[in-house]
Amino acid sequence: MEQLLGLISTIFPLAEMQLPFMQKAMLGLVLLAPLTAMVGVQAINFRMAFFTDAISHTSLAGVAIGVIFSISPYWTMPVFGVLISAAIVYSKRNSFLSLDTVIGVILSAVVAFGIAIVSRNPGLGKMVLRFIYGDVLTLSNNDILFLFLLLIAMVAFQIYAFNKMLYAGMDSLVAEVHGVNVTLFQYLYAAFLSVTVIFCVWWCGILIVTGMIIVPAAAARNMSCSIGAMFWWAIVISLISSISGLLISAQQWAGTATGATVVLVAFVLFVLSFIFKKAVSGRKTF
């Protein structure tokens, strides 16, 4: 860990990057960026942007459940998020309702439950604010290790499932006929998306987590002629946004929240990608 942090201080020879907490924040964002990019590409292709927003808002209920059972929210939030994502997938597969309707119903109940519990415990206000705004500058060594392991798991999942999920996204019935276990991949992707979203909530806040996942992937789609190109462009744009956002937020003339700055940089890149797409609108797109 110390060697990695030392490498970051060498790559970014700025005064603020000599501080250990800034080095950890940079390392954490460099690991988090590919994660958000990978889940973001599939969230856009599967039209699940609202799903991402819904999972981020379950974190409030996750905190409330932790309080009820005297368990750390850092355990209850991801577990509850995965359970809610599974409930959404199950409800969509076993009802005639559209995905956005299912998400709207479940999200309403979950958010109402979280607010009801928090309103009974005024002392939870500061904890809730911690997750609303997030703070990537408080990353610990254990957080970075967990993020590294999650990234490894996500890469392995993408290597195995990327083409199968793409096939299922285009036509789930045909994919099942050709031996793709669509149900399994839907639940696995929902679980990975939920854990990634909750991790973003911890360090970047509920209010902007959807932006970190969706905006780089949307910009990548503007830049790409294929799903493969979109995948790699999303990672590049997410990395540029994360690194630039942290460095800008650390400047005295900016003094902005890191997560918000990351999303703003990503939005600027999205606007540039949109201009690029309009300039070359005659080319073939997917």
Secondary structure, DSSP 8 states (H G I E B T S, - for coil): -HHHHHHHHHHS--GGGGSHHHHHHHHHHHHHHHHHHHHHHHHHHTT-HHHHHHHHHHHHHHHHHHHHTT--HHHHHHHHHHHHHHHHHHHHHTSSS-HHHHHHHHHHHHHHHHHHHHHH-GGGHHHHHHHHH--GGG--HHHHHHHHHHHHHHHHHHHHHHHHHHHHHH-HHHHHHTT--HHHHHHHHHHHHHHHHHHHHHHH-TTTHHHHHHHHHHHHHHH-SSHHHHHHHHHHHHHHHHHHHHHHHTSTTT---HHHHHHHHHHHHHHHHHHHHHHTTTS---
